[in-house]
Amino acid sequence: MLSWEVGLALTVAFLAALGLTGMLRRYALARSLLDVPNARSSHTVSTPRGGGLAIVVVFLGALVCLYLGGRLAPAPALAMLGAGGLIAAIGFFDDHGHIPARWRLLVHFSAAAWVLYCLGGSPRLQVPGTVLDLGIWGSVLMVFGLVWLTNLYNFMDGIDGIASVEAICVGLGGAVLFWLVDVPTLLAPALLLAAAVAGFLWWNFPPARIFMGDAGSGFLGAMLGTMALIAGHAAPQLLWAWLILLGVFIVDATWTLLRRLLRGEKVYEAHRSHAYQAASRRYGRHLPVTLAVGVINLFWLFPLAALVTTGRLEGVPGLGLAYAPLIALAVYCDAGGRTAG
């Protein structure tokens, strides 16, 4: 059961993010920090950006409080604080003026390497019949995976509310998974991240009054990925469970990237060929797609993640079962196709 202190902390995080996002909106309007629609945009009205900084400030502040209060171990605290601060900083500068992709990637790889260093390497990988220790190669694989998750979260933040709803669903779902395997010390960070994002979502829900910006989207991808690695260290099956929770974003972004790579396109260029973007054009608005992401997370991905967590389903087949209909949806929406873009 959650204590009243946790409930109070979640309320404070929500209200702090809510108020700070409003302040950032006024700041963005005053500085003309606007996302202006173009041919590759999924919105039609110039909208302030950079509101995700509220999530960064509130969550990192909450982590400091947890660490100083002895409620969070040094390794996960330092991993999230260091990586989150680096990625939010480069995203903040990119929101205010373009930063070349090579410098952003350098920071992303540095942040990911810091996470693996703090955590003592990659978690053991549970496969049917055994648990593997991949050693240094596992760490290299996890660094690349964390960098990809950081960037794909930015790619998927293209319509109102979608990145916020995904983060809230994964955060709350992950917290329940920690409870199922009796790892109470990791409950608070997941819940606090969800609470901070919920405060931002008040302003970002369709039709959005402010966008998250790179500082927020990259930060969320990195934090959720770091929590997945921390979870894997706590219990090997949890890594697969967290990958299942993140399935909507991982499948859409990865399928789209692979199709564009196979056609020889410049994958770093802006486009709007993701499945969620095609779906939002089909329905003529963002709200149905954003809500659908929440429904998929709640009624499909979370139950499967819970089965994997409790040992009723192996991680690898569980991941395949979870991703199969998501891949079918990506194919149906022609994700990564020329017509989708």
VEXMIDREN-233027 format. One record per residue: residue in one letter; x, y, z of N, C-alpha, C in turn. Coordinates in steps of 0.2 Angstrom, whole numbers, padded with zeros to 4 digits, always signed. Layout:
<nodes>
AXYZXYZXYZ
...
</nodes>
This chain:
<nodes>
M+0004-0006+0000+0000+0000+0000+0004+0006+0000
L+0002+0011-0003+0006+0018-0004+0004+0022+0003
S+0010+0025+0005+0009+0029+0011+0007+0036+0010
W+0004+0039+0015+0002+0046+0014+0008+0051+0011
E+0014+0049+0013+0020+0053+0011+0021+0052+0003
V+0020+0046+0001+0020+0045-0006+0015+0049-0010
G+0009+0048-0007+0003+0052-0010+0004+0059-0011
L+0007+0062-0005+0008+0069-0005+0014+0071-0010
A+0019+0067-0010+0024+0068-0015+0022+0068-0022
L+0017+0064-0024+0014+0063-0031+0010+0069-0032
T+0006+0072-0027+0002+0078-0028+0007+0084-0029
V+0012+0084-0025+0017+0090-0026+0020+0090-0033
A+0022+0084-0035+0025+0083-0042+0020+0085-0047
F+0014+0083-0047+0009+0085-0052+0008+0092-0052
L+0007+0095-0046+0005+0102-0046+0011+0107-0048
A+0017+0104-0046+0023+0108-0048+0024+0108-0056
A+0023+0102-0059+0024+0102-0066+0019+0106-0069
L+0013+0106-0067+0007+0109-0069+0009+0117-0070
G+0011+0120-0064+0012+0127-0063+0018+0129-0067
L+0024+0125-0067+0030+0126-0071+0029+0126-0078
T+0024+0122-0081+0023+0121-0088+0019+0128-0090
G+0015+0130-0086+0012+0136-0088+0017+0142-0088
M+0021+0142-0083+0027+0148-0084+0031+0147-0090
L+0033+0141-0092+0037+0140-0098+0033+0142-0104
R+0026+0141-0104+0022+0143-0110+0023+0150-0111
R+0022+0154-0105+0023+0161-0106+0030+0163-0108
Y+0035+0160-0105+0042+0161-0108+0043+0160-0115
A+0040+0154-0118+0041+0153-0125+0037+0158-0129
L+0031+0160-0127+0028+0165-0131+0032+0172-0131
A+0034+0173-0125+0038+0180-0125+0045+0179-0129
R+0048+0174-0130+0054+0173-0134+0052+0170-0141
S+0046+0170-0143+0044+0167-0149+0047+0160-0151
L+0047+0156-0145+0050+0149-0146+0044+0145-0148
L+0042+0145-0155+0036+0142-0158+0038+0137-0163
D+0034+0131-0163+0034+0126-0168+0029+0129-0174
V+0032+0131-0179+0028+0134-0185+0027+0128-0190
P+0020+0127-0191+0019+0121-0196+0022+0122-0202
N+0024+0116-0205+0027+0115-0212+0024+0109-0215
A+0026+0108-0221+0024+0102-0225+0024+0095-0221
R+0029+0095-0217+0030+0088-0213+0028+0088-0206
S+0024+0094-0204+0021+0094-0198+0014+0090-0197
S+0013+0088-0191+0006+0085-0190+0002+0090-0186
H+0004+0096-0185-0001+0101-0183-0002+0107-0187
T-0006+0111-0186-0008+0117-0191-0008+0124-0188
V-0006+0124-0182-0006+0131-0178+0001+0131-0175
S+0004+0137-0175+0010+0139-0172+0009+0138-0164
T+0013+0134-0161+0012+0132-0154+0019+0133-0150
P+0019+0135-0144+0025+0136-0140+0028+0129-0139
R+0034+0129-0138+0038+0122-0137+0042+0123-0131
G+0045+0118-0128+0049+0118-0123+0046+0116-0116
G+0040+0115-0116+0036+0113-0110+0039+0107-0106
G+0042+0103-0109+0045+0097-0106+0050+0098-0101
L+0053+0104-0101+0058+0106-0096+0055+0105-0089
A+0048+0107-0089+0045+0106-0082+0045+0099-0079
I+0045+0094-0084+0045+0087-0082+0052+0086-0079
V+0057+0088-0083+0064+0087-0081+0066+0090-0074
V+0064+0096-0073+0065+0100-0066+0062+0096-0061
V+0055+0094-0062+0052+0091-0056+0054+0084-0055
F+0056+0080-0060+0058+0074-0059+0065+0073-0056
L+0069+0077-0059+0076+0077-0056+0076+0080-0049
G+0072+0085-0047+0072+0087-0040+0069+0082-0036
A+0064+0078-0038+0061+0072-0034+0067+0067-0033
L+0071+0065-0038+0076+0060-0037+0081+0063-0032
V+0083+0069-0032+0087+0072-0027+0084+0071-0020
C+0078+0072-0019+0075+0071-0012+0074+0064-0010
L+0073+0060-0015+0073+0052-0013+0080+0050-0011
Y+0085+0052-0015+0092+0050-0013+0094+0053-0006
L+0093+0059-0005+0095+0062+0001+0091+0059+0007
G+0085+0057+0006+0080+0054+0011+0082+0047+0012
G+0086+0044+0008+0088+0037+0009+0083+0032+0006
R+0079+0035+0002+0074+0030-0002+0076+0028-0009
L+0082+0030-0011+0084+0028-0017+0091+0027-0017
A+0094+0021-0019+0101+0019-0019+0105+0023-0023
P+0111+0024-0021+0116+0029-0025+0116+0027-0033
A+0117+0021-0034+0118+0019-0041+0112+0021-0046
P+0106+0019-0045+0101+0021-0049+0100+0029-0049
A+0101+0032-0043+0100+0039-0042+0105+0043-0047
L+0111+0041-0046+0117+0044-0050+0116+0043-0058
A+0113+0037-0059+0112+0035-0066+0107+0040-0070
M+0101+0040-0066+0096+0044-0069+0098+0052-0069
L+0101+0054-0063+0102+0061-0063+0107+0063-0068
G+0113+0059-0069+0118+0061-0073+0116+0061-0081
A+0113+0055-0082+0110+0055-0089+0105+0060-0091
G+0100+0060-0086+0094+0065-0087+0096+0072-0088
G+0101+0074-0084+0104+0081-0084+0107+0082-0091
L+0111+0077-0093+0115+0078-0100+0110+0079-0105
I+0105+0074-0106+0101+0074-0112+0096+0080-0111
A+0094+0082-0106+0089+0088-0105+0093+0094-0107
A+0099+0095-0105+0103+0101-0107+0104+0101-0114
I+0106+0096-0118+0107+0096-0125+0101+0098-0129
G+0095+0095-0126+0089+0096-0129+0086+0103-0128
F+0088+0106-0122+0086+0113-0121+0090+0118-0126
F+0096+0117-0127+0100+0121-0132+0097+0120-0139
D+0095+0114-0140+0093+0112-0147+0086+0115-0148
D+0082+0116-0143+0075+0119-0143+0076+0127-0144
H+0082+0130-0142+0083+0137-0143+0087+0139-0149
G+0090+0134-0152+0094+0135-0158+0097+0128-0160
H+0097+0127-0166+0099+0120-0169+0106+0118-0167
I+0106+0112-0164+0113+0109-0162+0114+0103-0167
P+0120+0103-0171+0121+0097-0176+0120+0091-0173
A+0117+0086-0177+0116+0079-0175+0122+0076-0172
R+0128+0077-0174+0133+0073-0172+0135+0075-0164
W+0134+0081-0162+0135+0083-0156+0129+0081-0151
R+0123+0080-0154+0118+0077-0150+0119+0070-0148
L+0121+0067-0153+0123+0059-0153+0128+0058-0148
L+0134+0063-0148+0139+0062-0144+0137+0062-0136
V+0132+0067-0135+0130+0068-0128+0125+0062-0126
H+0121+0059-0131+0117+0054-0130+0121+0048-0128
F+0127+0046-0132+0131+0041-0131+0134+0041-0124
S+0136+0047-0122+0140+0049-0116+0135+0047-0110
A+0129+0050-0111+0124+0048-0106+0122+0041-0105
A+0122+0037-0110+0120+0030-0110+0126+0026-0107
A+0132+0028-0109+0138+0025-0106+0138+0026-0098
W+0136+0032-0096+0136+0034-0089+0131+0030-0085
V+0126+0028-0088+0121+0024-0085+0123+0017-0084
L+0126+0014-0089+0129+0008-0088+0135+0007-0083
Y+0139+0013-0083+0144+0013-0078+0141+0013-0071
C+0136+0017-0070+0133+0018-0063+0130+0011-0061
L+0127+0008-0066+0124+0002-0064+0128-0005-0064
G+0134-0004-0066+0139-0009-0066+0138-0014-0072
G+0136-0011-0077+0136-0015-0083+0128-0017-0085
S+0127-0021-0090+0121-0023-0092+0118-0028-0087
P+0111-0028-0087+0108-0034-0083+0109-0040-0086
R+0108-0046-0083+0108-0052-0086+0102-0053-0090
L+0102-0057-0095+0097-0057-0100+0094-0064-0099
Q+0087-0064-0098+0084-0070-0097+0081-0073-0103
V+0083-0079-0105+0080-0082-0111+0078-0089-0109
P+0073-0092-0113+0070-0098-0111+0075-0103-0109
G+0075-0106-0103+0079-0111-0100+0085-0109-0096
T+0087-0102-0097+0093-0100-0094+0093-0092-0093
V+0098-0090-0090+0099-0083-0089+0107-0081-0091
L+0108-0077-0096+0114-0076-0099+0117-0069-0096
D+0124-0070-0095+0128-0064-0093+0132-0062-0099
L+0130-0057-0103+0133-0055-0109+0139-0051-0108
G+0141-0049-0102+0148-0046-0101+0148-0039-0104
I+0154-0037-0107+0155-0031-0110+0151-0030-0116
W+0150-0035-0120+0146-0035-0126+0138-0033-0124
G+0136-0035-0118+0129-0033-0116+0129-0026-0115
S+0134-0023-0112+0135-0016-0110+0135-0012-0117
V+0138-0014-0122+0138-0011-0128+0132-0011-0131
L+0128-0017-0131+0122-0017-0134+0117-0013-0130
M+0117-0012-0124+0113-0008-0120+0114-0001-0121
V+0120+0001-0122+0121+0008-0124+0118+0010-0130
F+0119+0006-0135+0116+0008-0142+0108+0007-0141
G+0105+0003-0137+0098+0002-0136+0096+0009-0132
L+0099+0011-0127+0097+0017-0124+0097+0023-0128
V+0102+0024-0132+0103+0029-0137+0097+0029-0142
W+0095+0023-0144+0090+0023-0149+0083+0025-0146
L+0082+0022-0139+0076+0024-0136+0076+0031-0135
T+0081+0035-0133+0081+0042-0132+0079+0045-0138
N+0082+0043-0144+0080+0047-0150+0073+0045-0153
L+0071+0039-0152+0065+0037-0155+0059+0040-0151
Y+0060+0041-0145+0055+0045-0141+0054+0052-0144
N+0059+0055-0146+0059+0061-0149+0055+0061-0156
F+0057+0056-0160+0053+0055-0166+0046+0054-0165
M+0044+0050-0160+0037+0049-0158+0033+0054-0155
D+0036+0060-0153+0033+0065-0150+0031+0070-0156
G+0026+0068-0160+0024+0071-0166+0016+0074-0166
I+0012+0071-0161+0005+0073-0161+0004+0075-0154
D-0001+0079-0153-0003+0081-0146-0004+0075-0141
G-0001+0076-0136-0002+0071-0130+0001+0064-0130
I+0003+0062-0136+0005+0055-0137+0011+0053-0133
A+0016+0057-0133+0022+0055-0129+0021+0056-0121
S+0016+0060-0119+0014+0061-0112+0010+0054-0110
V+0005+0053-0114+0001+0047-0112+0006+0040-0112
E+0010+0040-0117+0015+0034-0117+0019+0034-0110
A+0022+0039-0108+0026+0040-0102+0022+0038-0096
I+0016+0041-0096+0012+0039-0090+0010+0032-0089
C+0008+0029-0095+0006+0022-0095+0012+0018-0093
V+0018+0019-0096+0024+0015-0094+0026+0016-0087
G+0026+0022-0085+0028+0024-0078+0023+0020-0073
L+0017+0021-0074+0012+0017-0069+0012+0010-0070
G+0013+0007-0076+0013+0000-0077+0020-0003-0074
G+0025+0001-0075+0031-0001-0072+0031-0001-0064
A+0028+0004-0061+0027+0004-0054+0023-0002-0052
V+0018-0004-0055+0014-0010-0053+0019-0017-0054
L+0023-0017-0059+0028-0023-0060+0033-0023-0054
F+0035-0017-0052+0040-0017-0046+0036-0020-0040
W+0030-0018-0039+0026-0020-0034+0025-0028-0034
L+0024-0030-0040+0023-0038-0041+0029-0042-0039
V+0035-0039-0040+0041-0043-0038+0044-0040-0031
D+0040-0036-0028+0042-0034-0021+0049-0030-0021
V+0049-0025-0026+0055-0020-0026+0052-0013-0024
P+0050-0012-0018+0047-0006-0017+0051+0001-0018
T+0058+0000-0017+0062+0006-0018+0062+0009-0025
L+0060+0005-0030+0060+0008-0037+0053+0010-0039
L+0048+0009-0034+0041+0011-0035+0041+0019-0036
A+0044+0023-0031+0043+0030-0031+0045+0033-0037
P+0052+0032-0040+0054+0035-0046+0049+0034-0052
A+0046+0028-0053+0042+0027-0058+0035+0031-0057
L+0033+0031-0051+0026+0035-0050+0027+0042-0050
L+0033+0045-0048+0034+0052-0048+0035+0054-0055
L+0038+0050-0060+0039+0052-0067+0032+0053-0070
A+0028+0048-0068+0021+0048-0071+0017+0054-0069
A+0018+0056-0062+0015+0062-0059+0017+0068-0063
A+0024+0069-0064+0026+0075-0067+0024+0076-0074
V+0024+0070-0078+0021+0070-0085+0014+0072-0085
A+0010+0069-0080+0003+0071-0079+0002+0078-0079
G+0006+0082-0075+0005+0089-0074+0006+0093-0081
F+0011+0090-0084+0013+0093-0091+0007+0092-0096
L+0004+0085-0095-0001+0083-0100-0007+0088-0100
W-0008+0091-0094-0014+0096-0093-0014+0101-0099
W-0007+0103-0101-0006+0108-0106-0005+0105-0113
N-0004+0099-0113-0002+0096-0119-0007+0091-0122
F-0013+0090-0118-0018+0086-0121-0021+0089-0127
P-0023+0085-0132-0026+0088-0138-0032+0093-0137
P-0033+0099-0140-0027+0102-0143-0022+0105-0139
A-0016+0104-0140-0010+0106-0136-0009+0113-0136
R-0008+0116-0130-0006+0123-0129+0001+0124-0128
I+0005+0119-0128+0012+0119-0128+0015+0112-0130
F+0021+0112-0133+0024+0106-0135+0029+0104-0130
M+0031+0098-0130+0036+0095-0125+0043+0098-0127
G+0045+0098-0133+0052+0100-0136+0057+0094-0135
D+0063+0095-0138+0068+0090-0137+0070+0089-0130
A+0070+0094-0126+0073+0093-0119+0068+0088-0115
G+0062+0088-0117+0057+0084-0113+0057+0077-0116
S+0056+0077-0123+0055+0070-0126+0061+0066-0125
G+0067+0068-0127+0073+0064-0126+0075+0062-0119
F+0073+0067-0114+0074+0065-0107+0069+0059-0105
L+0063+0059-0107+0058+0054-0106+0061+0047-0109
G+0063+0047-0115+0066+0041-0118+0071+0038-0114
A+0076+0043-0112+0082+0041-0108+0080+0038-0101
M+0075+0042-0098+0073+0040-0091+0069+0033-0091
L+0065+0032-0096+0061+0026-0096+0066+0020-0098
G+0071+0021-0102+0076+0016-0104+0080+0015-0098
T+0082+0020-0094+0086+0018-0088+0082+0014-0083
M+0076+0016-0082+0072+0012-0078+0071+0005-0080
A+0071+0004-0086+0071-0003-0089+0077-0007-0087
L+0083-0004-0088+0089-0007-0086+0090-0008-0078
I+0087-0003-0074+0087-0004-0067+0083-0010-0065
A+0077-0010-0069+0072-0016-0067+0075-0022-0069
G+0079-0023-0075+0082-0029-0076+0088-0031-0071
H+0091-0026-0068+0096-0028-0063+0092-0031-0057
A+0086-0028-0055+0082-0030-0050+0079-0037-0050
A+0077-0039-0057+0074-0046-0058+0075-0046-0066
P+0079-0051-0068+0080-0052-0075+0074-0052-0080
Q+0068-0054-0078+0062-0055-0082+0059-0048-0083
L+0061-0043-0078+0058-0036-0079+0061-0032-0085
L+0066-0034-0087+0069-0030-0093+0064-0032-0099
W+0062-0038-0100+0058-0040-0105+0051-0037-0104
A+0049-0036-0098+0042-0033-0096+0042-0026-0098
W+0048-0022-0096+0048-0015-0098+0048-0014-0106
L+0052-0019-0109+0052-0018-0116+0045-0019-0119
I+0041-0023-0116+0034-0024-0118+0030-0018-0117
L+0031-0015-0111+0027-0009-0110+0029-0003-0115
L+0035-0003-0117+0037+0002-0122+0035+0000-0129
G+0032-0005-0130+0031-0008-0137+0028-0003-0142
V+0023+0001-0140+0020+0005-0145+0025+0010-0149
F+0029+0013-0145+0034+0017-0148+0040+0014-0151
I+0042+0008-0148+0048+0005-0151+0046+0002-0157
V+0040-0001-0158+0039-0005-0164+0037+0001-0170
D+0034+0006-0169+0032+0011-0174+0039+0014-0176
A+0043+0016-0171+0049+0020-0173+0054+0015-0177
T+0055+0009-0174+0060+0005-0177+0057+0002-0184
W+0051+0000-0185+0048-0002-0191+0049+0004-0197
T+0047+0010-0195+0048+0016-0199+0055+0017-0201
L+0060+0017-0196+0067+0018-0198+0069+0012-0203
L+0068+0006-0202+0070+0001-0206+0068+0002-0213
R+0062+0003-0214+0059+0004-0221+0062+0010-0224
R+0064+0015-0221+0067+0021-0224+0074+0020-0225
L+0077+0016-0221+0084+0014-0222+0085+0009-0228
L+0080+0005-0229+0080+0000-0235+0079+0004-0241
R+0076+0010-0241+0075+0014-0247+0081+0019-0248
G+0086+0019-0244+0091+0023-0245+0090+0030-0243
E+0084+0032-0239+0083+0038-0237+0087+0041-0231
K+0088+0047-0231+0092+0050-0225+0087+0050-0219
V+0089+0046-0215+0084+0044-0209+0084+0050-0204
Y+0089+0054-0204+0089+0060-0199+0085+0066-0202
E+0083+0066-0208+0078+0071-0210+0071+0070-0207
A+0068+0076-0206+0061+0076-0204+0057+0073-0209
H+0051+0069-0206+0046+0066-0210+0040+0065-0206
R+0035+0063-0209+0029+0061-0205+0026+0055-0208
S+0030+0049-0208+0028+0043-0211+0027+0038-0205
H+0028+0040-0199+0026+0035-0194+0019+0033-0194
A+0018+0027-0191+0011+0024-0191+0006+0029-0187
Y+0008+0032-0182+0004+0036-0178+0002+0043-0182
Q+0007+0045-0186+0006+0051-0190+0001+0049-0196
A+0002+0043-0199-0003+0041-0204-0010+0041-0201
A-0011+0038-0195-0017+0037-0192-0020+0044-0190
S-0016+0048-0188-0019+0055-0186-0022+0058-0192
R-0018+0057-0198-0021+0060-0204-0027+0057-0207
R-0028+0050-0206-0034+0047-0208-0040+0049-0204
Y-0039+0050-0197-0045+0052-0193-0045+0060-0193
G-0041+0063-0195-0041+0071-0196-0040+0074-0189
R-0038+0071-0184-0036+0074-0178-0032+0070-0174
H-0029+0072-0168-0024+0069-0164-0027+0065-0159
L-0033+0067-0156-0036+0064-0150-0037+0056-0151
P-0040+0054-0156-0042+0047-0156-0035+0042-0156
V-0030+0045-0159-0024+0041-0159-0020+0041-0153
T-0020+0047-0149-0017+0047-0143-0021+0043-0138
L-0028+0043-0138-0031+0039-0134-0030+0031-0135
A-0030+0030-0142-0028+0023-0144-0022+0020-0141
V-0017+0024-0140-0010+0022-0137-0012+0020-0130
G-0016+0024-0126-0017+0023-0119-0021+0016-0119
V-0026+0015-0123-0030+0009-0123-0025+0003-0125
I-0021+0003-0130-0016-0002-0131-0012-0004-0125
N-0009+0001-0122-0005+0000-0116-0009-0003-0111
L-0015-0001-0109-0018-0003-0103-0021-0010-0104
F-0024-0012-0110-0027-0018-0111-0024-0023-0115
W-0018-0022-0118-0014-0027-0121-0007-0027-0119
L-0003-0022-0118+0004-0023-0116+0005-0024-0109
F+0001-0020-0105+0002-0021-0098+0000-0028-0095
P-0005-0031-0097-0007-0038-0095-0001-0043-0097
L+0002-0042-0103+0007-0047-0105+0013-0045-0101
A+0015-0039-0100+0021-0037-0096+0020-0040-0089
A+0014-0040-0086+0012-0043-0079+0013-0051-0079
L+0011-0054-0085+0012-0061-0085+0020-0063-0085
V+0023-0059-0089+0031-0060-0089+0034-0059-0083
T+0032-0054-0079+0035-0052-0073+0033-0058-0068
T+0027-0061-0068+0026-0066-0063+0028-0073-0065
G+0031-0073-0070+0034-0080-0073+0029-0084-0076
R+0023-0082-0078+0018-0086-0081+0019-0086-0089
L+0023-0082-0091+0025-0081-0098+0032-0080-0099
E+0036-0083-0103+0043-0082-0104+0044-0075-0108
G+0049-0072-0106+0051-0065-0109+0051-0065-0116
V+0055-0069-0120+0056-0069-0127+0049-0070-0131
P+0045-0076-0129+0039-0076-0133+0034-0071-0131
G+0034-0069-0124+0030-0063-0122+0031-0057-0126
L+0037-0055-0128+0039-0049-0132+0036-0050-0139
G+0037-0056-0142+0035-0058-0148+0027-0057-0149
L+0024-0060-0144+0017-0060-0144+0014-0052-0143
A+0018-0048-0139+0016-0042-0138+0017-0037-0144
Y+0022-0039-0148+0024-0034-0154+0020-0036-0160
A+0018-0043-0161+0015-0045-0167+0010-0041-0169
P+0004-0039-0165-0001-0035-0168+0001-0028-0169
L+0006-0025-0165+0009-0019-0166+0012-0018-0173
I+0016-0023-0175+0019-0023-0182+0014-0024-0187
A+0008-0028-0186+0003-0028-0191+0000-0021-0191
L-0001-0017-0186-0004-0010-0186+0001-0006-0190
A+0008-0007-0189+0012-0002-0193+0012-0004-0200
V+0011-0010-0202+0011-0012-0209+0004-0009-0212
Y-0001-0010-0208-0008-0008-0211-0008+0000-0212
C-0004+0004-0208-0004+0011-0208+0002+0013-0213
D+0005+0008-0216+0011+0009-0221+0016+0014-0218
A+0018+0012-0212+0023+0016-0208+0030+0015-0212
G+0033+0021-0213+0039+0021-0217+0038+0021-0224
G+0032+0021-0226+0031+0021-0234+0031+0028-0237
R+0032+0028-0243+0033+0034-0247+0026+0038-0246
T+0020+0034-0247+0014+0037-0247+0012+0040-0240
A+0015+0036-0235+0013+0039-0228+0017+0045-0227
G+0022+0047-0230+0026+0053-0229+0023+0059-0233
</nodes>
